[in-house]
Amino acid sequence: MKQLKAVFHAGTEGGSVAILYNGKQYSYSTNEMVFLNLLPGEFKKEELRRVSLKFDTFEQAFLSMLGRYRIFHFFPQHIEPAFLAFIETQFLKFKAENLDGSVRGFYKWEEVFELGFVED
């Protein structure tokens, strides 16, 4: 069994999302385990941690994840440099569609693209 490598990770106060690579395919996972403590008895552990189907490319996994979660409201925690340009393109599209001022965290993503990396 190949070890999974996180090539993208972003989080917020309610949980986190990550894109994982097994050497051949990508998948994304979500972790909302914080709700076990915040709302005791409301959720089972298996409801708060999910893994997607597998994708052949990072781009497919990211777009699928972006369709389900408002990733750019999260704070970037780790991005492999090879994927920065693609994510920046998606960020700029998202930002153009959400200029109503209701989005928090844009400055963190802009900082990432300006610097060209995210520190772990």
Secondary structure, DSSP 8 states (H G I E B T S, - for coil): ----EEEEEEEETTEEEEEEE-SS-EEEEEE-THHHHHSTTT--HHHHEEE---BSSHHHHHHHHHHHS-GGGSEEEEE-GGGHHHHHHHHHHHHHH--SS----HHHHHHHHHHT----
